Amino acid sequence: MKILVTGVKGQLGHDVVKELVLNGIEAIACDREEFDLTNKEETQNFILEHKPDGVIHCAAYTAVDKAEDEENLCRKINAEGSLFIAEACEKISAKMIFISTDYVFGGDGEEPYEPENEKNPQNVYGRTKLEGEKNALENCSRTFVVRTSWVYGINGNNFVKTMRRLAETRDELNVVADQIGSPTYTRDLAVLLVSMIKTEKYGVYHATNEGFMSWADFAQSIMEKSGLSTKINPIPTSEYPVKAKRPLNSRLSKKNLTDNGFSLLPSQEDALTRYIAELNK
């Protein structure tokens, strides 16, 4: 089996390549140097030339606030680039995993979202990822869409690294407490994605580490597991203005995973403990 992975310089792509290698699967690691996702010819020629059995598409425009000012570029990468990949996969009968986000939902209520629930993205990033989902599902008959949330990994910047860095110079940190979701360790998500691409159980899935918490809870847990004494002050979203609107409810139901025989990701507690141990190495 040969799998092409986009966005290998990002957190998830990096871990997916590592997991493929651990499974004895040939990985074609790609980033901007290999092809420009906004260029149809470049993107499709690269895929058609290498003829992978599947593509795990981790590359994306993820600067959520910046996307409000760069909607055109965000759409070119998240929606159009995904269309180019889907079309190329269909031509060679390859599988495709499209990585999506909790941001495709409106963020209302307190119940975990099922994959088929109404979509109502509140920002440019969410809208373009939803367009990317549709492009993948409609143009490649062997597509998995995997929505995740609040990712952190060893390769790149994330909330855990930011909190630890800020704690070095601050006694207190204000962190939003009314947005609820699930932090997700990319190493754990990579294990699921690699097991998934070996199957033909196509469809839309949600995958996060188990358990729900607020960003403030998450920050508190980071401090405790890192042995840091910085005080976390919970604040409402209204006191932390940002350009792009964030969903208050990012809870995702994982019923589709279990219904199709896939293992749930480990608990958040377990994931963060392992991640911090890796950071401290």
Backbone as CSV, one residue per row, in Angstrom:
resi,resn,N_x,N_y,N_z,CA_x,CA_y,CA_z,C_x,C_y,C_z
1,MET,0.850,-1.206,0.000,0.000,0.000,0.000,0.880,1.249,0.000
2,LYS,0.439,2.247,-0.742,1.196,3.497,-0.854,0.233,4.655,-0.609
3,ILE,0.528,5.487,0.392,-0.364,6.588,0.769,0.346,7.935,0.651
4,LEU,-0.311,8.859,-0.030,0.214,10.217,-0.166,-0.389,11.073,0.949
5,VAL,0.456,11.828,1.634,0.004,12.686,2.744,0.338,14.136,2.414
6,THR,-0.684,14.999,2.418,-0.437,16.425,2.194,-0.230,17.133,3.539
7,GLY,0.437,18.270,3.494,0.618,19.075,4.707,1.509,18.430,5.748
8,VAL,2.611,17.805,5.310,3.456,17.057,6.265,4.255,17.956,7.203
9,LYS,4.297,19.251,6.905,4.996,20.154,7.827,4.076,20.612,8.954
10,GLY,2.808,20.279,8.856,1.851,20.611,9.904,1.845,19.559,10.994
11,GLN,1.035,19.797,12.023,1.006,18.898,13.184,0.495,17.506,12.813
12,LEU,-0.650,17.460,12.126,-1.263,16.168,11.824,-0.513,15.414,10.729
13,GLY,-0.179,16.106,9.650,0.538,15.447,8.551,1.826,14.791,9.008
14,HIS,2.537,15.479,9.880,3.794,14.960,10.443,3.557,13.622,11.142
15,ASP,2.518,13.572,11.988,2.246,12.353,12.753,1.651,11.238,11.885
16,VAL,0.902,11.613,10.850,0.340,10.600,9.955,1.464,9.863,9.213
17,VAL,2.446,10.600,8.740,3.580,9.960,8.047,4.308,9.007,8.992
18,LYS,4.528,9.445,10.223,5.191,8.580,11.215,4.397,7.299,11.447
19,GLU,3.074,7.429,11.543,2.209,6.275,11.793,2.170,5.319,10.599
20,LEU,2.177,5.862,9.392,2.222,5.014,8.188,3.489,4.175,8.184
21,VAL,4.611,4.825,8.473,5.913,4.125,8.501,5.901,3.017,9.553
22,LEU,5.335,3.317,10.731,5.231,2.311,11.795,4.416,1.096,11.355
23,ASN,3.457,1.337,10.446,2.602,0.273,9.936,3.175,-0.414,8.695
24,GLY,4.395,-0.021,8.321,5.029,-0.629,7.150,4.381,-0.219,5.836
25,ILE,3.734,0.953,5.842,3.074,1.460,4.628,3.945,2.551,4.008
26,GLU,4.127,2.483,2.698,4.930,3.498,2.012,4.213,4.846,2.063
27,ALA,4.919,5.878,2.509,4.329,7.217,2.617,4.998,8.167,1.631
28,ILE,4.181,8.876,0.872,4.686,9.949,0.005,4.365,11.250,0.730
29,ALA,5.377,11.852,1.320,5.188,13.049,2.150,5.242,14.304,1.291
30,CYS,4.169,15.094,1.328,4.081,16.280,0.467,3.794,17.552,1.248
31,ASP,4.397,18.633,0.765,4.049,19.959,1.258,4.160,20.914,0.076
32,ARG,4.307,22.186,0.343,4.280,23.173,-0.743,5.380,22.960,-1.776
33,GLU,6.484,22.361,-1.339,7.607,22.151,-2.266,7.238,21.148,-3.371
34,GLU,6.370,20.211,-3.057,6.010,19.174,-4.028,4.973,19.670,-5.044
35,PHE,3.958,20.366,-4.559,2.978,20.971,-5.474,2.201,22.058,-4.748
36,ASP,1.678,23.002,-5.546,0.884,24.105,-5.026,-0.590,23.702,-5.108
37,LEU,-1.215,23.538,-3.932,-2.610,23.093,-3.863,-3.578,23.972,-4.640
38,THR,-3.210,25.235,-4.859,-4.111,26.138,-5.569,-3.955,26.000,-7.085
39,ASN,-3.004,25.162,-7.516,-2.745,24.950,-8.945,-3.246,23.563,-9.340
40,LYS,-4.341,23.527,-10.089,-4.976,22.252,-10.444,-4.025,21.309,-11.172
41,GLU,-3.351,21.838,-12.156,-2.465,21.003,-12.978,-1.331,20.396,-12.150
42,GLU,-0.678,21.251,-11.357,0.428,20.784,-10.503,-0.037,19.697,-9.534
43,THR,-1.156,19.967,-8.874,-1.689,19.051,-7.858,-2.051,17.708,-8.475
44,GLN,-2.824,17.758,-9.549,-3.291,16.504,-10.147,-2.175,15.731,-10.835
45,ASN,-1.272,16.447,-11.479,-0.141,15.758,-12.137,0.697,14.985,-11.127
46,PHE,0.926,15.603,-9.958,1.741,14.943,-8.930,1.067,13.656,-8.461
47,ILE,-0.233,13.730,-8.203,-0.970,12.550,-7.724,-1.036,11.472,-8.807
48,LEU,-1.340,11.877,-10.044,-1.457,10.905,-11.139,-0.114,10.246,-11.452
49,GLU,0.942,10.991,-11.259,2.287,10.456,-11.511,2.673,9.398,-10.465
50,HIS,2.335,9.659,-9.186,2.733,8.742,-8.103,1.738,7.604,-7.875
51,LYS,0.503,7.792,-8.374,-0.535,6.750,-8.267,-0.620,6.092,-6.876
52,PRO,-0.901,6.876,-5.842,-1.043,6.282,-4.505,-2.353,5.482,-4.410
53,ASP,-2.413,4.595,-3.427,-3.663,3.865,-3.162,-4.645,4.747,-2.399
54,GLY,-4.114,5.793,-1.776,-4.970,6.717,-1.035,-4.250,8.014,-0.742
55,VAL,-5.030,9.045,-0.464,-4.481,10.350,-0.067,-5.088,10.731,1.275
56,ILE,-4.243,11.018,2.257,-4.715,11.582,3.531,-4.410,13.072,3.463
57,HIS,-5.472,13.845,3.272,-5.327,15.268,2.950,-5.364,16.124,4.219
58,CYS,-4.165,16.387,4.756,-4.034,17.152,6.010,-3.753,18.636,5.763
59,ALA,-3.336,18.990,4.553,-2.999,20.391,4.266,-4.263,21.246,4.287
60,ALA,-4.160,22.440,4.860,-5.320,23.342,4.915,-4.871,24.744,5.280
61,TYR,-5.718,25.698,4.968,-5.550,27.063,5.465,-6.256,27.079,6.820
62,THR,-5.494,27.248,7.901,-6.074,27.120,9.250,-5.963,28.377,10.115
63,ALA,-5.487,29.485,9.543,-5.390,30.735,10.316,-6.790,31.351,10.367
64,VAL,-7.554,30.961,11.385,-8.993,31.253,11.434,-9.312,32.751,11.379
65,ASP,-8.608,33.568,12.132,-8.892,35.003,12.126,-8.401,35.669,10.835
66,LYS,-7.228,35.272,10.392,-6.658,35.838,9.166,-7.544,35.524,7.956
67,ALA,-8.220,34.381,8.024,-9.086,33.958,6.913,-10.198,34.960,6.634
68,GLU,-10.615,35.699,7.667,-11.667,36.693,7.476,-11.218,37.774,6.488
69,ASP,-9.916,38.017,6.405,-9.365,39.009,5.474,-8.822,38.373,4.197
70,GLU,-8.654,37.056,4.220,-8.078,36.361,3.054,-9.016,35.245,2.575
71,GLU,-10.281,35.615,2.434,-11.301,34.610,2.090,-10.980,33.906,0.773
72,ASN,-10.520,34.646,-0.199,-10.228,34.078,-1.516,-9.141,33.005,-1.439
73,LEU,-8.052,33.330,-0.744,-6.946,32.374,-0.604,-7.387,31.168,0.219
74,CYS,-8.118,31.421,1.310,-8.609,30.348,2.174,-9.471,29.374,1.368
75,ARG,-10.358,29.916,0.520,-11.242,29.071,-0.309,-10.433,28.300,-1.357
76,LYS,-9.448,28.953,-1.937,-8.622,28.283,-2.959,-7.939,27.039,-2.371
77,ILE,-7.459,27.168,-1.136,-6.752,26.050,-0.505,-7.733,25.011,0.029
78,ASN,-8.692,25.440,0.843,-9.560,24.496,1.549,-10.635,23.859,0.673
79,ALA,-11.177,24.623,-0.256,-12.276,24.109,-1.082,-11.786,23.643,-2.451
80,GLU,-11.133,24.550,-3.191,-10.710,24.203,-4.555,-9.583,23.176,-4.561
81,GLY,-8.606,23.342,-3.671,-7.492,22.386,-3.610,-7.989,20.983,-3.305
82,SER,-9.004,20.901,-2.455,-9.577,19.603,-2.096,-10.325,18.994,-3.281
83,LEU,-10.946,19.846,-4.089,-11.614,19.378,-5.309,-10.587,18.766,-6.266
84,PHE,-9.456,19.449,-6.422,-8.414,18.944,-7.335,-7.937,17.559,-6.893
85,ILE,-7.755,17.405,-5.590,-7.288,16.120,-5.053,-8.346,15.038,-5.259
86,ALA,-9.596,15.374,-4.966,-10.687,14.401,-5.116,-10.800,13.919,-6.557
87,GLU,-10.719,14.836,-7.492,-10.824,14.464,-8.918,-9.684,13.538,-9.326
88,ALA,-8.475,13.846,-8.854,-7.315,13.007,-9.192,-7.459,11.620,-8.569
89,CYS,-7.932,11.557,-7.325,-8.136,10.266,-6.655,-9.141,9.407,-7.418
90,GLU,-10.211,10.043,-7.883,-11.253,9.304,-8.612,-10.683,8.697,-9.905
91,LYS,-9.815,9.445,-10.561,-9.231,8.966,-11.823,-8.420,7.689,-11.646
92,ILE,-7.782,7.551,-10.475,-6.913,6.374,-10.261,-7.509,5.405,-9.236
93,SER,-8.812,5.581,-8.941,-9.514,4.722,-7.968,-8.826,4.698,-6.604
94,ALA,-8.318,5.853,-6.193,-7.652,5.958,-4.886,-8.658,6.413,-3.828
95,LYS,-8.380,6.064,-2.587,-9.192,6.528,-1.462,-8.735,7.934,-1.067
96,MET,-9.634,8.652,-0.410,-9.276,9.991,0.069,-9.821,10.189,1.473
97,ILE,-8.965,10.683,2.371,-9.433,11.135,3.688,-9.298,12.649,3.724
98,PHE,-10.432,13.322,3.880,-10.450,14.783,3.991,-10.603,15.150,5.463
99,ILE,-9.660,15.917,5.983,-9.719,16.329,7.392,-10.539,17.613,7.498
100,SER,-11.606,17.549,8.294,-12.465,18.712,8.462,-12.528,19.125,9.932
101,THR,-13.529,19.892,10.277,-13.511,20.625,11.538,-14.894,20.748,12.191
102,ASP,-14.906,20.925,13.494,-16.134,21.225,14.232,-16.740,22.556,13.793
103,TYR,-15.959,23.399,13.149,-16.419,24.732,12.747,-17.466,24.701,11.629
104,VAL,-17.763,23.515,11.070,-18.823,23.445,10.049,-20.205,23.580,10.696
105,PHE,-20.261,23.420,12.021,-21.525,23.552,12.748,-21.673,24.957,13.334
106,GLY,-22.911,25.275,13.741,-23.196,26.617,14.258,-22.725,26.865,15.674
107,GLY,-22.542,25.790,16.446,-22.054,25.944,17.807,-23.130,26.240,18.836
108,ASP,-24.383,25.920,18.489,-25.482,26.159,19.431,-25.706,24.951,20.338
109,GLY,-26.432,25.184,21.437,-26.853,24.100,22.315,-25.717,23.458,23.087
110,GLU,-26.015,22.290,23.662,-25.013,21.589,24.471,-24.864,20.127,24.065
111,GLU,-25.695,19.680,23.136,-25.626,18.280,22.705,-24.482,18.090,21.706
112,PRO,-23.802,16.937,21.758,-22.776,16.657,20.748,-23.401,16.564,19.357
113,TYR,-22.735,17.149,18.382,-23.219,17.115,17.002,-23.006,15.742,16.382
114,GLU,-24.050,15.242,15.698,-23.929,14.047,14.870,-23.454,14.507,13.487
115,PRO,-22.778,13.621,12.734,-22.262,14.028,11.422,-23.305,14.641,10.499
116,GLU,-24.550,14.140,10.577,-25.582,14.596,9.636,-26.343,15.824,10.122
117,ASN,-26.050,16.323,11.324,-26.764,17.503,11.829,-26.569,18.710,10.902
118,GLU,-27.498,19.662,11.020,-27.468,20.852,10.160,-26.131,21.591,10.270
119,LYS,-25.622,22.013,9.125,-24.365,22.767,9.098,-24.681,24.263,9.095
120,ASN,-23.906,25.014,9.838,-24.120,26.465,9.881,-22.825,27.158,10.295
121,PRO,-21.773,27.050,9.462,-20.484,27.632,9.842,-20.571,29.138,10.080
122,GLN,-19.880,29.585,11.119,-19.975,30.974,11.558,-18.799,31.844,11.093
123,ASN,-17.864,31.262,10.378,-16.715,32.045,9.912,-16.216,31.513,8.560
124,VAL,-15.316,32.247,7.950,-14.797,31.908,6.611,-14.120,30.536,6.623
125,TYR,-13.313,30.289,7.630,-12.617,28.999,7.724,-13.623,27.849,7.706
126,GLY,-14.662,27.934,8.540,-15.674,26.887,8.607,-16.416,26.710,7.292
127,ARG,-16.738,27.822,6.648,-17.462,27.741,5.362,-16.605,27.068,4.296
128,THR,-15.335,27.418,4.236,-14.475,26.841,3.188,-14.183,25.365,3.455
129,LYS,-14.120,24.977,4.719,-13.916,23.553,5.041,-15.166,22.747,4.679
130,LEU,-16.351,23.334,4.896,-17.587,22.657,4.509,-17.640,22.483,2.987
131,GLU,-17.217,23.509,2.251,-17.151,23.409,0.788,-16.163,22.311,0.380
132,GLY,-15.050,22.221,1.108,-14.062,21.177,0.830,-14.624,19.782,1.057
133,GLU,-15.399,19.630,2.138,-16.067,18.345,2.414,-16.934,17.933,1.233
134,LYS,-17.781,18.872,0.789,-18.706,18.583,-0.317,-17.941,18.224,-1.582
135,ASN,-16.887,18.971,-1.861,-16.085,18.704,-3.056,-15.476,17.306,-3.014
136,ALA,-15.007,16.906,-1.831,-14.400,15.581,-1.686,-15.451,14.489,-1.860
137,LEU,-16.580,14.624,-1.155,-17.629,13.597,-1.187,-18.277,13.457,-2.565
138,GLU,-18.429,14.584,-3.267,-19.123,14.553,-4.562,-18.225,14.152,-5.723
139,ASN,-16.910,14.238,-5.539,-16.010,14.001,-6.676,-15.097,12.793,-6.521
140,CYS,-15.099,12.190,-5.327,-14.332,10.955,-5.126,-15.249,9.949,-4.424
141,SER,-15.498,8.824,-5.070,-16.452,7.838,-4.538,-15.894,7.041,-3.373
142,ARG,-14.626,7.230,-3.071,-13.990,6.498,-1.960,-13.494,7.484,-0.906
143,THR,-14.410,8.313,-0.418,-14.020,9.400,0.493,-14.443,9.156,1.936
144,PHE,-13.511,9.451,2.826,-13.800,9.554,4.261,-13.659,11.042,4.605
145,VAL,-14.626,11.583,5.315,-14.483,12.929,5.886,-14.344,12.725,7.391
146,VAL,-13.274,13.268,7.966,-13.055,13.131,9.409,-12.983,14.526,10.028
147,ARG,-14.020,14.859,10.794,-14.044,16.161,11.484,-13.395,16.010,12.854
148,THR,-12.526,16.944,13.170,-11.848,16.913,14.469,-11.864,18.311,15.062
149,SER,-11.244,18.485,16.224,-11.250,19.809,16.865,-10.030,20.010,17.753
150,TRP,-9.651,21.254,17.936,-8.661,21.697,18.934,-7.390,20.836,18.907
151,VAL,-6.788,20.688,17.731,-5.653,19.759,17.619,-4.354,20.328,18.188
152,TYR,-3.545,19.423,18.709,-2.194,19.771,19.150,-1.269,18.593,18.863
153,GLY,-0.037,18.926,18.468,0.937,17.889,18.150,2.342,18.412,18.361
154,ILE,3.306,17.559,18.143,4.703,17.909,18.429,5.274,18.877,17.387
155,ASN,4.731,18.816,16.166,5.314,19.562,15.044,4.506,20.820,14.730
156,GLY,4.887,21.950,15.284,4.149,23.183,14.997,3.621,23.840,16.259
157,ASN,2.936,24.960,16.066,2.422,25.723,17.203,1.011,25.285,17.558
158,ASN,0.662,25.381,18.830,-0.671,25.016,19.283,-0.937,25.627,20.654
159,PHE,-2.129,25.408,21.169,-2.575,25.985,22.433,-1.706,25.528,23.608
160,VAL,-1.317,24.258,23.616,-0.510,23.740,24.738,0.832,24.464,24.800
161,LYS,1.491,24.571,23.666,2.802,25.247,23.630,2.658,26.723,23.991
162,THR,1.587,27.346,23.509,1.364,28.767,23.811,1.154,28.985,25.305
163,MET,0.322,28.166,25.935,0.058,28.297,27.371,1.345,28.113,28.182
164,ARG,2.128,27.126,27.821,3.386,26.870,28.558,4.377,28.021,28.385
165,ARG,4.407,28.576,27.179,5.321,29.695,26.924,4.893,30.934,27.720
166,LEU,3.579,31.245,27.683,3.075,32.416,28.405,3.259,32.271,29.915
167,ALA,3.146,31.038,30.390,3.273,30.780,31.834,4.682,31.066,32.359
168,GLU,5.639,31.092,31.444,7.026,31.372,31.864,7.180,32.809,32.362
169,THR,6.326,33.715,31.850,6.496,35.134,32.193,5.275,35.760,32.874
170,ARG,4.203,34.972,33.052,2.984,35.553,33.643,2.494,34.740,34.836
171,ASP,1.980,35.462,35.824,1.433,34.812,37.023,-0.021,34.392,36.821
172,GLU,-0.714,35.111,35.914,-2.125,34.810,35.648,-2.402,34.872,34.152
173,LEU,-3.362,34.050,33.708,-3.775,34.061,32.299,-5.296,33.999,32.234
174,ASN,-5.881,34.856,31.412,-7.329,34.827,31.189,-7.633,33.896,30.019
175,VAL,-8.484,32.905,30.250,-8.807,31.926,29.203,-10.314,31.715,29.128
176,VAL,-10.812,31.660,27.902,-12.249,31.507,27.646,-12.799,30.221,28.271
177,ALA,-13.946,30.359,28.953,-14.514,29.208,29.675,-15.874,28.756,29.157
178,ASP,-16.440,29.482,28.159,-17.779,29.104,27.684,-17.783,28.478,26.287
179,GLN,-16.601,28.164,25.775,-16.506,27.369,24.544,-16.112,25.952,24.979
180,ILE,-16.964,24.978,24.632,-16.748,23.602,25.091,-16.468,22.677,23.910
181,GLY,-15.416,21.885,24.034,-15.070,20.958,22.956,-14.111,19.887,23.434
182,SER,-13.343,19.358,22.500,-12.432,18.256,22.818,-11.051,18.498,22.212
183,PRO,-10.036,18.765,23.053,-8.668,18.815,22.547,-8.298,17.458,21.941
184,THR,-7.516,17.484,20.866,-7.200,16.242,20.148,-5.712,16.167,19.828
185,TYR,-5.078,15.120,20.326,-3.645,14.877,20.121,-3.470,14.249,18.739
186,THR,-2.696,14.909,17.889,-2.560,14.444,16.502,-1.960,13.036,16.401
187,ARG,-1.176,12.649,17.376,-0.600,11.309,17.343,-1.703,10.244,17.448
188,ASP,-2.704,10.513,18.294,-3.825,9.590,18.452,-4.727,9.602,17.217
189,LEU,-4.961,10.788,16.669,-5.784,10.906,15.473,-5.129,10.198,14.289
190,ALA,-3.811,10.297,14.202,-3.073,9.645,13.107,-3.276,8.129,13.124
191,VAL,-3.315,7.542,14.313,-3.523,6.090,14.440,-4.866,5.704,13.816
192,LEU,-5.905,6.493,14.118,-7.228,6.222,13.561,-7.230,6.379,12.040
193,LEU,-6.635,7.447,11.540,-6.657,7.717,10.099,-5.983,6.604,9.309
194,VAL,-4.869,6.108,9.838,-4.152,5.031,9.140,-4.969,3.742,9.178
195,SER,-5.628,3.464,10.311,-6.461,2.263,10.371,-7.673,2.415,9.445
196,MET,-8.173,3.620,9.315,-9.349,3.894,8.489,-9.065,3.703,7.006
197,ILE,-7.915,4.181,6.558,-7.633,4.133,5.116,-7.377,2.706,4.629
198,LYS,-7.175,1.796,5.562,-7.023,0.380,5.192,-8.383,-0.254,4.881
199,THR,-9.476,0.434,5.256,-10.822,-0.123,5.094,-11.539,0.513,3.897
200,GLU,-12.775,0.083,3.695,-13.629,0.698,2.672,-14.910,1.226,3.309
201,LYS,-14.788,1.632,4.583,-15.958,2.135,5.327,-16.086,3.646,5.140
202,TYR,-16.354,4.035,3.892,-16.396,5.449,3.536,-17.561,6.167,4.212
203,GLY,-17.406,7.473,4.389,-18.466,8.252,5.023,-17.907,9.378,5.874
204,VAL,-18.774,9.977,6.667,-18.405,11.132,7.497,-18.293,10.701,8.957
205,TYR,-17.176,11.056,9.571,-16.887,10.654,10.949,-16.459,11.861,11.773
206,HIS,-16.605,11.722,13.091,-16.051,12.679,14.046,-14.994,11.956,14.871
207,ALA,-13.859,12.594,15.075,-12.787,11.950,15.837,-12.046,12.979,16.681
208,THR,-12.131,12.793,18.002,-11.401,13.634,18.958,-11.021,12.735,20.128
209,ASN,-10.112,13.216,20.957,-9.876,12.488,22.208,-11.157,12.557,23.049
210,GLU,-11.369,11.540,23.879,-12.628,11.411,24.613,-12.751,12.417,25.755
211,GLY,-13.953,12.946,25.911,-14.244,13.895,26.982,-14.424,15.311,26.453
212,PHE,-15.197,16.116,27.173,-15.442,17.509,26.790,-14.928,18.437,27.885
213,MET,-14.419,19.588,27.471,-13.936,20.587,28.435,-13.908,21.962,27.787
214,SER,-13.734,22.980,28.597,-13.581,24.347,28.072,-12.094,24.624,27.842
215,TRP,-11.826,25.703,27.135,-10.425,26.107,26.938,-9.772,26.407,28.301
216,ALA,-10.541,26.986,29.222,-9.998,27.297,30.554,-9.648,26.008,31.303
217,ASP,-10.533,25.000,31.214,-10.247,23.693,31.828,-8.972,23.094,31.232
218,PHE,-8.880,23.202,29.920,-7.720,22.661,29.202,-6.438,23.362,29.667
219,ALA,-6.504,24.683,29.767,-5.341,25.458,30.228,-4.936,25.054,31.646
220,GLN,-5.936,24.863,32.509,-5.673,24.445,33.885,-4.969,23.087,33.916
221,SER,-5.448,22.184,33.090,-4.859,20.845,33.004,-3.411,20.904,32.496
222,ILE,-3.166,21.798,31.535,-1.802,21.979,30.995,-0.867,22.452,32.107
223,MET,-1.328,23.422,32.902,-0.501,23.945,34.000,-0.179,22.836,35.002
224,GLU,-1.199,22.087,35.394,-1.002,21.037,36.399,-0.039,19.961,35.904
225,LYS,-0.232,19.516,34.664,0.609,18.431,34.135,2.027,18.904,33.812
226,SER,2.170,20.239,33.640,3.498,20.794,33.345,4.219,21.256,34.605
227,GLY,3.542,21.145,35.760,4.146,21.586,37.014,4.297,23.093,37.086
228,LEU,3.362,23.818,36.466,3.423,25.279,36.440,2.365,25.857,37.387
229,SER,2.663,27.018,37.966,1.766,27.572,38.998,0.939,28.762,38.508
230,THR,1.056,29.098,37.231,0.291,30.231,36.690,-1.211,30.022,36.910
231,LYS,-1.872,31.051,37.412,-3.311,30.965,37.708,-4.113,31.174,36.428
232,ILE,-5.113,30.318,36.203,-5.996,30.446,35.048,-7.298,31.102,35.486
233,ASN,-7.600,32.259,34.899,-8.846,32.969,35.194,-9.859,32.688,34.087
234,PRO,-10.950,31.988,34.383,-11.966,31.720,33.364,-12.720,33.002,32.983
235,ILE,-12.853,33.268,31.693,-13.588,34.457,31.230,-14.579,34.053,30.136
236,PRO,-15.632,34.863,29.916,-16.561,34.570,28.818,-15.959,34.992,27.470
237,THR,-16.461,34.401,26.405,-16.017,34.736,25.049,-16.136,36.232,24.782
238,SER,-17.185,36.851,25.344,-17.426,38.283,25.121,-16.267,39.158,25.600
239,GLU,-15.455,38.634,26.527,-14.318,39.417,27.041,-13.023,39.123,26.283
240,TYR,-13.116,38.269,25.264,-11.916,37.946,24.477,-12.264,38.081,22.988
241,PRO,-12.382,39.344,22.520,-12.816,39.556,21.137,-11.770,39.111,20.108
242,VAL,-12.240,38.376,19.102,-11.384,37.966,17.978,-12.152,38.243,16.688
243,LYS,-11.441,38.256,15.578,-12.051,38.616,14.296,-13.100,37.598,13.838
244,ALA,-12.763,36.304,13.951,-13.671,35.252,13.489,-14.484,34.701,14.659
245,LYS,-15.773,34.577,14.456,-16.650,34.043,15.506,-16.320,32.564,15.752
246,ARG,-16.242,32.184,17.039,-15.975,30.793,17.416,-17.250,30.126,17.928
247,PRO,-17.426,28.834,17.651,-18.607,28.135,18.186,-18.482,27.932,19.692
248,LEU,-19.601,28.108,20.416,-19.598,27.842,21.862,-19.670,26.338,22.122
249,ASN,-20.384,25.630,21.253,-20.504,24.179,21.390,-19.733,23.485,20.275
250,SER,-18.609,22.878,20.627,-17.808,22.115,19.665,-17.833,20.624,19.984
251,ARG,-18.836,20.205,20.774,-18.921,18.784,21.123,-19.286,17.966,19.878
252,LEU,-18.560,16.893,19.641,-18.810,16.036,18.480,-19.130,14.610,18.930
253,SER,-20.186,14.036,18.376,-20.553,12.660,18.682,-19.695,11.694,17.874
254,LYS,-19.199,10.662,18.529,-18.346,9.676,17.852,-19.081,8.366,17.550
255,LYS,-20.420,8.428,17.552,-21.226,7.224,17.339,-20.876,6.533,16.012
256,ASN,-20.645,7.331,14.967,-20.311,6.752,13.658,-19.034,5.912,13.697
257,LEU,-18.087,6.317,14.532,-16.845,5.542,14.672,-17.143,4.167,15.239
258,THR,-17.833,4.145,16.370,-18.103,2.868,17.033,-19.043,1.999,16.200
259,ASP,-20.020,2.630,15.532,-20.946,1.872,14.679,-20.215,1.139,13.561
260,ASN,-19.093,1.701,13.131,-18.341,1.104,12.022,-17.115,0.313,12.479
261,GLY,-17.041,0.072,13.793,-15.995,-0.804,14.308,-14.643,-0.163,14.524
262,PHE,-14.587,1.171,14.501,-13.322,1.855,14.760,-13.169,2.118,16.256
263,SER,-11.927,2.105,16.738,-11.660,2.363,18.155,-11.737,3.859,18.439
264,LEU,-12.318,4.205,19.583,-12.328,5.599,20.009,-10.913,6.015,20.405
265,LEU,-10.626,7.302,20.295,-9.326,7.809,20.725,-9.254,7.770,22.252
266,PRO,-8.042,7.717,22.810,-7.900,7.716,24.279,-8.489,8.985,24.905
267,SER,-8.612,8.970,26.230,-9.156,10.125,26.946,-8.228,11.332,26.806
268,GLN,-8.812,12.518,26.978,-8.019,13.752,26.920,-6.906,13.746,27.966
269,GLU,-7.246,13.277,29.139,-6.293,13.233,30.258,-5.053,12.425,29.865
270,ASP,-5.307,11.248,29.339,-4.231,10.344,28.919,-3.412,10.967,27.787
271,ALA,-4.114,11.560,26.817,-3.441,12.152,25.660,-2.518,13.306,26.078
272,LEU,-3.042,14.209,26.926,-2.248,15.367,27.345,-1.048,14.938,28.186
273,THR,-1.228,13.927,29.031,-0.105,13.416,29.837,1.020,12.923,28.935
274,ARG,0.667,12.150,27.909,1.670,11.624,26.987,2.330,12.733,26.168
275,TYR,1.512,13.705,25.751,2.034,14.797,24.941,3.039,15.638,25.732
276,ILE,2.703,15.964,26.956,3.604,16.790,27.770,4.899,16.031,28.079
277,ALA,4.789,14.723,28.275,5.998,13.920,28.469,6.890,13.988,27.211
278,GLU,6.239,14.003,26.056,6.993,14.102,24.786,7.643,15.480,24.667
279,LEU,6.902,16.527,25.030,7.448,17.888,24.987,8.637,18.055,25.939
280,ASN,8.568,17.375,27.067,9.611,17.525,28.091,10.884,16.732,27.806
281,LYS,10.805,15.865,26.794,11.979,15.040,26.473,13.179,15.897,26.104
